[in-house]
Amino acid sequence: MEFFAGAYFPIDVLPKWLSNFIYLTPFPYLVFFPMKIWLEQLSLTMVFKSIIICGFWLVVFYWLANFLFKKGSKTYNAYGN
């Protein structure tokens, strides 16, 4: 996770095809993009684009968590009091 988040080295130094793939995952928005925003190396449009992508991943993981919880609740059995 930290490799794809850009914690060890900047994602910009990777080959273009690999960095484009990593930008589609939620990981660079944990470390890499907040650091770029803090260093003022991103334009305002890139900041908004990253916020939209983070919102997309938030919706995906929210839906996935609800789906798995409902599916697991159907098969859960407990014994005792």
N, C-alpha and C positions, 0 to 999 in steps of 0.2 A: 504494500500500500504506500509506504513512504517513497519508494522508487517512483511510482506513478504520480505521487503528489508533488514531486520536485523538491523534496527535503534534502536529498543528498547532493544534487547538482541541478542547475536550471534545465527545464525541459527544452529550452530554445537550442541547446547544443546537440540535441538528438537529430537524427535524419528527419526530413520533412514528413515522410509517410508515417513514421512512428509518432512524431509529435501531434500530427493531425488525429491519429487514432486515440492518443492519450487525452486530447482535448474533449473527445466525445464521452469520456468516462467521468464520473463525479470526483475523482481523486485530485486533479490539479486545482480544484476550487477549495481544497482544504488548506493548502500551504502556498502553492505557487502564485495563484492570482491575488490572494490577500497581500502577499509580499510585493508583488508588482504594483498593486494599487498604493500601498504605503510608500513605495519608492517613487511614485508618480511616473511610472513608465508605461502606463496604459492611457489610451484616449478615453473620453467619456463614453463613446459608443461601445468600446470594448468592455467597459465596466458594466454597462447596461446589458450587453450581450451575455456576459458571464453571470449576471444576476438572473437573467431569463433561463439560462441553462441550469443554474442551481435550482430554480423554481421547478423546472421540468423534472429533475431528479428527485426533488422533494415529493412531488405528486406521484411519481413512479414508485418510490419506496413506501409511501403512505398507502397506496393501493395494494402493493404487494404484502405489506404487514397485515392489513385488514383481511385480505383474501386468505392468507395462511392462518390467521387467528380463527376465522370462521370455519375453515376446513378442519383445523385441529380441534376446535370446540365440539364438532359433531362426533368425533371419534374418541373423545376423552372420557375415561371411566375412572371413578374414584371409589374406594371402599373405606368404610369407617363411619364415624359419627356424622 
